[in-house]
């Protein structure tokens, strides 16, 4: 078991926690506990407040030992359901650091990384049934193409999907290396690593139903926040960031402008960060995995804002 300090280095730690905790006596939720880096920083700021921490990966539970928080081993899409069990119907702040933890990337047997020889797994929740191996061997060509294009933004998604289906006829694609052998024929020269990363991202998102889970969590988060409450989200790719930005700037996942009877634009949230906050050079030097991080912060208003 990794020590908490090595499990995952928290990204944009100071900026996110300072933007989150505005009431030291309030109730807060860390939606992605991981190694507990953000949670510890939140606890340091609380004075009589309460912290709930979600993580669907059972490996994260050990990092919560000894901390004055309530750990919930569940996907954050069930935010309201589990808080209700603790009779919590409103919170002062919600933090979500999206993506995959360093621990998950660095554990060979989890199958998240292209660096290791391992079975294609990619489940964040190890009790979940569907694995990446099942997807590459069982999805129809059209399903694979849609997944690769939508979640990985793979330009030759149709060609690659056809190649995967053709390859698995002779022999199932079971491991990371099996899949890389198929990908190698279609990866742009000199950009193989990026191409592999795009395909693995698409598979990971599909395995864990990440976009649907994020959408459900964001809608619940807005409902749960008290007036003045903060929603703080760190995203790592454009698909995540688009949903977060739409919710914070327009008040809905589609990013559609909502208006009242008189044509005034309505939104229950107010952006605190006009532009996404990104890591400084010093943080990037210490943690290369923070390079694509974008932090957005919004505050819930008493009534929808009219512009």
ABEGO torsion letter per residue (X at the ends): XBBAAAABBBBGAAAAAAAABABAABBBBBABAEAGAAAAAAAAABBGBBBBBBBABAAAAAAABGBBBBBBBBBAAAAAAAAAAAGBABBABBBBBBEBBAAAAABAAAGABAABBBBBBGBABAABABBAAAAAAABBAAAAAAAAAAAAGBAAAAAAAAAAAAAAAABBBABAAAAAAAAAAABBBGAAAAAAAAAAAAAAAAAAGAAAAAAAAAAAAAAABBBGBBBBBBBABAAAAAAAAAAAAAGBAAGBBBBBAAGBBBBABBBABABBBBBBAAAAAABAAAAABBBBBBBBBABBBBX
